[in-house]
Amino acid sequence: MSDAVRLQKVLAQAGVASRRAAEQMIAQGRVSVDGDVIREMGVRVDPEQSVIHVDGMRLELRSDVVHLALNKPRSVHSTMSDDYGRRCVGDLVADRAQRLFHVGRLDADTEGLLLLTNDGELANRLMHPSYQVLKTYLAEVPAPVPHDLGKTLRAGVELDDGPVAVDSFRVVQGLPGRALVEVVLHEGRKHVVRRLLAEVGHPVERLVRTAIGELRLGEQRPGTVRTLSRGEVGTLYRAAGL
């Protein structure tokens, strides 16, 4: 392979560890290439083609692949372009050279974490229901919230298009006349959080997605885009079984 590079050099350039520490990791059997554990020094790999895992977490080494986190503001549509001239996600990344697409969508009135990428395989898996990637939302709803609401939601609620159950539910904060609740579920149906809470008598007044799997929105400001760290990309690959 004309583009092959020594494995320990690839790990060092990816920021995993120094070259000497990378050699120790290889000797300890902590690194695999294309599914095979590598223990000997001197193995060469193609960073653009080889699939490398360290401690079970995949490294993204392809130079042309982009993974971004957007904090989508309210009233922004989850499309890369809009025929009606409405403000959309594509407007927020118009300066990017790569052709990006959004992973799933948030309705116009929902804020929060939205992934943008050109990594088709990862995107398809994250959206596929069989991988059951969890999404976490904060919802503002009318109070009071019954103590047994979480039990009801975990047991499942029948909607027009079938039953839905949350993976977890908790009241984060009680406010005068309203409450802030956290809903975690792996469902991806349209408006599912809004429909679910409305069905149990707590229509959503504001909704923010705060996490996808282990990836969290954190303190990222609305309307901003940031590049995911190597570790964050690795957690998404792990959630998607890659």
N, C-alpha and C positions, 0 to 999 in steps of 0.2 A: 504494500500500500504506500503510494508515494506521499500521502498526507498523514501517514501514521506517526504518532508521537509516543514516547515512553509513558506508560500509565501513571507513574509517580509524578511526572511533570504535568500531565493533564490535571491531576488532583490538586497539585500546588497552584496551577494557574486558575483553577476554579475556586480557589480560596478555601478548600477543605482543610488543608494543613500545609506546613512546610514540606519540602520534598523529603527531608529525612523522616519526618513524622508520617508522611504518606507511605514511605517504604515500610515502616513498622506496621501500619494498618494493613498493607497488602500481606505482609508475612503472617499476620494474625488471622488472615482469612476473612477480613471485614469488607473486602471489595469484590464485586462480581462484574463481569463483562459479558453481555449477551447471555445472561443466565448461568454462566460458569464462574465459580469462585476462583480467583487468581491468588496464588501464594508466592510465585516466583518473580524475581526482579527481571526487568528488561523487556517485558511484554509491551508491544506497541499496539496502539488503538487509533482509530479514526474518530476524533471528537465530533465530527459531523454525522457519523453513522452509527457508532457503537452505543449501546445502551448500558450505562454504568450505574451500579447501585453501591452506596456506602452505608453500612449498617442497615441494609434493607430499604434505604431511601434513594430514589432515583435522582441523578444529577442531570439537569438540562444544560447541554453543552452546545447545542446548535446555535450558531451566531445569528440566524435569521428568525428565530422564534421569540415572540414577545408575549409576556404575561403582565397584565396591568390590573390594578384595582381602582375602580371609580366610585366615588361617593356621589351617587346620582341625586341631584336635587329634585324637589317636588316640581311638577309641571313639565319635566323633561321626559320625552317619549323614548322608549327603549327600541329605537330603530337607528340605523346608521345614516338614513336619509329620510326625509318626509316630503311627500308630494304636496302637502298643504302648507308648507313653510313653517310648521311648528318647530319649536326648539327640540332637538333630539340629541341622543348620545353621540352621534357622528360629529356634531358641531363641537363637542368638547375634546375630540381627538383629531380634528381636521388637519393639524400640523404634523401628524405622524406619517412617516413614509410608508409604513406597512399597511396592507389591506387587513383591517381588523374586523372582528365580529363579536357580538356580545354573547355570553354564555347564559342562556335563559333570558328572562326579562322581568322587569318590575313595571307595574302599571304606572301611569303618569302621576298619580297621587301618592305613590309609595316612594320613599326615599331609601338611600343606603347603598350597601355593597353590591356592586355589579362587576363581574369579571369581563375583561376584554382581551382577546388573544387572536393569534393566527394559528394556534395549535389545535387542529381539527380533531385529532384523536382524543385528546384530553377533554375538549369541550363536549364531544358527543357522549363520553362516558359520564361526565359530571351531570349531564342532563338526563341520562337514562335511568329510569326508576329502579332497575335491578341493582344498581350500586348503592342505593339508599343513602346518598350523601345528605347530611343534615344541614338544614338552613335555620338560622336563629333570627327571630324578629322581636322587636319591642313595639307593643301596641298600646295606644292610649284609648281607654274605653270608659263608659259610664260606671260609676261606683254606686253602691258597694258591690264587690265581687264575692259570691258565695264561697264558703270554705271548701265545699266539695266540687267546685267547678273543675279543678284539675283532674279529679277522679273521673268526672263525666267525659272530659275531652280525651283522656287517655283510653277510656273504654271504647270511644268511637261515637261519632255523630253522623246521622244519615243526612246527606245532601242530595240535591236533585240528580247528580251524576254518580251517586254511590256513597258509601260510608267513608269517613276519614277520621283518623285518630292521630293525636299528637304524640311525639316521643317524650316530651316533658313540658311542664307548664308551671309557672310560679308568678306570684304577685311581687313585683319589684318595689313598688312604692304606692302608698295610698295618698291621694290628694283630695281636697274638698270637691266632692261631686264627681270625681274621676279617679282612675287608677292606671298605673303603668304596669303592664304584664309582659312576661317573656314567654314566647311560644317557640318551641323547637319541633320541627317535623321534616320528614324527607319527601313529602308530597310535592308535586310540581304542577298541580292543576291550576287553571286560571283563577285568580282572585281567591285562592283557597283559604287563606288566613282570614280575609274579610268575611267571606261567606260563612266560615265556621263559627267565628265569634258572633256574627249577626244571628245565626241560627240558635245560639244559646242565650240570646237576649243582651248581648254586649257589642253593639255595632262599633266598628273602629272609627275613631276620630282622627288618628294619626298613626302611620305605620312606617317603621324603619327596619330594614334588614341589616343586622349587625354582624353576621358571620355566615360563612359557607364552609362547612367542615370545621377545620381548625383555623382557617383564615379569618381574621377579625378586622373589622373596620377601624377600631381604635379611635384615635383622636383626629383622624383624617377629616379635613374640612370639606363641606359640601361643594361639589363642582370641581374638585381636584382629582388628578390622576397620578398614581405612583406606580413605579415598577416593583413587582414582587421580588422579595429576596430569594436567594437560592433555597433556603430552608422552607419558605412559604410555598414555593413551587413544588418542592419535594413532598410536602404534606398533601397537596392536591393530587399529585401522582399516586401517592399511597392510597388516598381515599378512592381514587378511580381504578385501583388495581393495576397500575402500570409500573 
